[in-house]
Amino acid sequence: MKKIGLILMLFSWMSIIKAQILMTPMDDYPRISTFDELQYPFETKKIQLSNEITVAYADEGKGSETIIFIHGLGSYLPAWKKNVEVLRQYYRCIAIDLPGYGKSSKGDYEGSMEFFSDVVIQFADKLGLKQFVLAGHSMGGQISIVTALRYPQRIKALILAAPAGFETFNEGQKQWFREVVTARSTALTPAQTVQTNFGFNFYKFPKDADFMIRDRLAMRFAADFDGYCYIIPKSVQGMVNQPVFNLLDKLTQPTLILFGKNDNLIPNRFLNPGRTSDVAMAGYNKIPKASLILIPKCGHFVQWEGAETFNNEVKKFIDSGFITEKK
């Protein structure tokens, strides 16, 4: 009964905010045969890893520092468009599609945080990158944290955009996630719900993010859509099965944390009602060398809605030599 009640609450809240979302007409989006047909904002390359995984990536700009950008759950490398197109003027910016996502290979992947962490390191090895900065959004933030803990000598600094892992869940809540998010539920998500779900990622849904909805709707017709639907619940299980909050004090890297003050996803409004700032501060206080930036009028997609502030803070962080300030 508790699970049913939470689902009903979720749909009730969705109906309330629906009017705030930019709606894509149901018959006004492309149909693709494979994810490779998605239109990306940057030239996309592919690289084969030793475990037969193919990683799609964009490699833009040059500079004394290299940043690898890792997207969040259900997302892809274009999520970093507003950041790469600016920061590439100063640094080498590499945005990847995680296995199972975007134009990377689909397969029977375990989806654990260690799995994705190993992919990041193998990918860096292929490019000959010995040290680099990791930038992760949401789930990508948790992957970045795990990678920094497991491979501290490889990660120079962390940029965490609304990272998963700062919020904690009890065992019952973790089981709820495991039961609710399945490959079948992902595959059968109605188009209208896809639109509504995207609205949760923003304080006010911006018109220039509408392509994310269009792409997600187009994906449903792709031959490799089943692989995408498979990796979503595996990724959710990976996050809840490997909490990182109690390990944050072991991070040795300088860390820049950025949250939108109006994040609708962190904390989870149905399982952990509360304020985003409290979750952000809890994680910030655990990390030895960290700076925290809370951007007003921004939601979960802080690097998109607050792109100008986000980019400026990243540049300041890197150009200062990764200086952090505990206030």
Secondary structure, DSSP 8 states (H G I E B T S, - for coil): -HHHHHHHHHHHHHHHHGGGS----TT-S---SSGGGS--SS--EEEE-TTS-EEEEEEE---S-EEEEE--TT--GGGGHHHHHHHTTTSEEEEE--TTSTTS--------HHHHHHHHHHHHHHTT-SSEEEEEETHHHHHHHHHHHH-TTTEEEEEEES-TTSS---HHHHHHHHHH--HHHHHT--HHHHHHHHHTT-SS--GGGHHHHHHHHHHTTSTTHHHHHHHHHHHHHHHHHS--GGGGGG--S-EEEEEETT-SSSS-TTTS-S-HHHHHHHHHHHSSSEEEEEETT--S-HHHHTHHHHHHHHHHHHHTTS-----
